[in-house]
Amino acid sequence: MPPAQDSQALLLCGLGIAAGGWLGGRLADWRLAPSLAGSLSTAGLSLALFHHFAAQQSAALALVAAFAVCMLLQAWIIRLAGSAASRASTLNIGAFNLGNALGAWAGGLALEHGWGLSNLSLLAAAFALTALLAASALSVAQTAPSPAQT
């Protein structure tokens, strides 16, 4: 994308954040676990596709799913936390910030080792896949009967 289109790209990101936040809230009210899995899958796929179609601005619209994940995870954490919802919400946002820092660190290492900018979206897709696997494992563990129930 030419530098002259930076403002348009930033506007597109802002619209994606707003749309993703709205969509994530709606999906969390509808069906939380499947929506989270779908959003993480869509984010990972769109990041992998972004590697091949980065020059096309329309590919950036698919990243709305990544912004929906935030609302979905926040809703999940609050539902699980019960009376400690404020503490859990605070820790969840801290975890997002840690994830941002780890992503930046991993991206820096990838660049340092010669991956190139065009490959960073593949690294981000791997992070999304890892998050999907972790969320799936937690969802299965949450729905499995406890030893007292068996």
N, C-alpha and C positions, 0 to 999 in steps of 0.2 A: 504494500500500500504506500503510495507516495506521501511524503511528509505533509503536503498540503491538505491531506484528508485526515490528519490527526484529530481535529475537532470532531469530525463526523464519527470517527472510531470511538472516541471517548463518549459521545452522545449515545452511540449504539450500546456500549458497555453499560452506561447508566440505565438505559431502557431495559436492557437484559436483566440487570439487578432488580429493577422495579417489577418487571413482569415475572421474574423467577420467584421473588418474594411473595407476590400475590398468588401465583400458581402453587407454590409450595404450601402456603397456608390452606388453600382449597383442597389440595391433595391430602394434607395431613388430616383434615376433617373427614375426608371421604374414606380412604383406606391407607393407613400410615405405612405399614411394612411393605406392601407391594409397590406403593408410590415411591418409597425410598429406594428400593431395589431398581425400579424403572428409571428414576432420576439419576442414580449413580451409573447405571448401564448406559443411559443416553449421554451423560457427561463424558464417560470414557470413550464411547464410540465417536462422539463429535470431536473430541480431542485427537483421536487417532485419524479421523477424516481431515481435521484441520491441518494435519501434517501435509496432506496431499493437495488441499485446496485453500491454503492460507491466503492466496492472492485474491480470493473471491470473498467479498464482504458478506455475502449471504450465508456463508458457512459460520460466521460468528453468531448468527441468530440461534443456532443450535445450542450454544452455550447457556441458554436460559435454564436448561436442566441443572447445570452446575449451581446456579444461584437458588434454585428450588430446594436443593439438598439442605441448605442451612436451615430453612424453616422446618423441614421434615425432621431433621435431627433434633432441633430444639423442641418440637412437639413431643417427640419420642422420649427425650430426656425428662421433660416436665411430667409426662404421664407416669414414668417409672419412679420418679423421685418422691411422689406423694407429698408429705408435709415439708420436705426439704427442697421444694421446687426452686426457690430463689438461689440457694447454694448450688444446686445442680445446673441451673441456667448460667450462673457465673462461671462455673468450671467448664461448661460446654463452650462458652465463648473463648475462654482461655485455651481450650484444646484447639479451636479453630485458629487462633493466633499462633499457637505452636506449630500447627500444620502448615500455615503460611510460611513460617520461618524455616521449617524443614524443607518445604518445596523450593524456597529460594536458595537454600544451602545446596540441595541436591542439584538444582539447575546450574548453580555456580560451579560445582564439581564437574558436571557434564560438559560445560563450556570449557573449563580448564583442561579437560582431557580430550578436547577436539570434537565434541559431538556437533557443534554448530547450532545456531539459533533455530533452524528449521526442524531439528529433532527434539526440541524441548517439549513439544506437544505430545510426543510419544512417551516421554518420561511422565508427563502429567496424566496421560491415559493409564499408565501403569499404577500411579497413585490412586486413581479412581477405581481401578480393578481391585486393588488391595483393600480399599475402603468398602467396596461391595462385598468382598469375601468376609471381612470382619463383621459388617452389619448382618450378613446372612448367618454367620456363626452365632452371633449374639441373639438373633431372632429365634434360631432353632433352640438355643440354650434356654431362652426365656419361655418358650412354649413346651419344652420337655417337662414331663412330670417330675416333681421332686421325689427323693427317696421316701419321704413320709406319705406321699400320695400313692405309691405303688404297693 
